[in-house]
Amino acid sequence: MAISRFATLSEVTLHYREAGEGEVLVLLHDCPQTSHAWRHVMPRLASQVRVIAPDLRGLGDSSRPLDGFDIGTLAGDILELLDRLGVPEFSVAGHGHGGAVGVAMACLARNRINRLALIDAVLPGQSRSESARWHEDFHRVPNLPEALTAGREAIYLGWLYEALSLRGGAVGPDDLVEYTRCYQQPGSMRCCFDYDRSHDVSAAFLRTHLEWDGRLALPVLSVAGGAAPGRAGDAEDSIGRIASDVRPHIIPDCGHLIPEEAAEEISELLSAFLFASR
């Protein structure tokens, strides 16, 4: 059973869920999700490791500042949280935006991360094609998305989850209620849209660190859903540009919401990847 906790950091208060003991695995969710997205994965892994799943800055039950939604700042939040928890080293699994944050963590703390798993993550500025999903372009428009979704969060989120998934029931009625509760909080949708609006700053962060320090040497697992081969190719290509040891895997008949659509498969993949050398 995951325990819900809060940590007050230098810039934000982060809500996080924690379960298990031993080596630490940090789970980073996508947007518009929260740590709730890992509800089926955490109990499967908590028997093997200590799992920490935070709500990223501005999302879920974490505080909602006016800025700081680029991956470098977001990574700094999570590293500060781990410092507060006394965690010197760890592995990271990140989905979508959370995957990009995991890469930024690896850039900032190369000697602390053991293994990195990226789940349907196309990294900012590293794709062979800079074409975005339509909703990502929509989110980047100043002010308009907030105006159109205000009071209609459940409608927009429900439609988006269904459009991004292939396996039915990935986000059920109770899950939609939980996500809507979070995204109806004042400023939450604005924070979500600011994740996509920070794309260029995040891309510049990656370019700078790769130029300074070169590609990541740690093992990287790249998982994508098989429903969109082009998207899977973009993810693998972008990850290959930042890491030298990439291990790709495709889950067939699965869309983007892999932690919710394919919890059993992704849990098995993460377990095998984390303990491959044992």
Buried (B, 14 or more C-beta within 10 A) or exposed (E): EBEEEEBEBEBBBBBBBBBBEEBBBBBBBBBBBBBBBBBBBBBBBBEBBBBBBBBBBBBBBBBBBEEBBBBBBBBBBBBBBBEEBEBEEBBBBBBBBBBBBBBBBBBBBEEBBBBBBBBBBBBBBBBEEEEBBEBBEBBBBEEEBBEEBEEEBBEBBBEBBBEBBBBEEBBEEEBBEBBBBBBBBEBBBBBBBBBBBBBEBBBBBBEEBBEEEEEBEBBBBBBBBBBBEEBBBBBBBBBBBBBEEBBBBBBEEBBBBBBBBBBEBBBEBBBEBBEEEE
